[in-house]
Amino acid sequence: MTISKANKILIVDDDKQTLIDLIDILDSEYVIYTARDGMSALEKVNEVLPDLIMLDVIMPHLSGLDVFMELRNSYNTKDIPIILITAAIGNSLEYTGLSFGAVDYIRKPFDINITKLRVRHQITLLDLRRELEYVINKANINSQFKSTAVTAMNYGIQNPVSDIVKFAELALKDDISKKAKNYIKFIYDSAVELSSLIDTYLQDLPD
């Protein structure tokens, strides 16, 4: 899948050099936004609604994990994938972040190629999920259309046509003139043909 620069990433870190490093690594493929603290991040994320957030775990005033929980508790941002980033040594923060629902955890200093691949992997998953949701929604719309069409055909056309066929059959059994029978036979044949056309149309509707 071709990665489009239409994908937006918000990088949140209080360290200016970290922002510079990640911009250098990712700017060629994505639209990059930055924030230097937790409060600014919460404002920016609602402003731009990024496709992915890269969030520093350790920040003053409002930590990355606090920001994470704020994002998860908001309807507009709860589904945005978050990659946590940190220079901290040890696995405790990584375990905590992943248990919160982070999609990945990247340590500083950044390996350029690994960072690119990890971000690209998440963006690819996101794009695939969106494509799947589109297909499912389209299938649901087609299903609803078919249901509506079938109902309309049954009540608006098919039932009256069936009545015409039945009454024409009864009329043909009566003792009527040959001329009248010819007229009724024409009505009967036309109604049967129309009913067949309706059945074919309904079968050809998308599932």
HELIX and SHEET records of a PDB file:
HELIX    1   1 LYS A   16  LEU A   26  1                                  11    
HELIX    2   2 GLY A   38  VAL A   48  1                                  11    
HELIX    3   3 GLY A   64  ARG A   72  1                                   9    
HELIX    4   4 SER A   92  PHE A  100  1                                   9    
HELIX    5   5 ILE A  112  ALA A  152  1                                  41    
HELIX    6   6 MET A  153  GLN A  158  3                                   6    
HELIX    7   7 ASN A  159  LYS A  173  1                                  15    
HELIX    8   8 LYS A  178  ASP A  204  1                                  27    
SHEET    1   A 5 VAL A  31  ALA A  35  0                                        
SHEET    2   A 5 LYS A   8  VAL A  12  1                                        
SHEET    3   A 5 LEU A  52  ASP A  56  1                                        
SHEET    4   A 5 ILE A  82  THR A  86  1                                        
SHEET    5   A 5 ASP A 104  ARG A 107  1                                        
END                                                                             
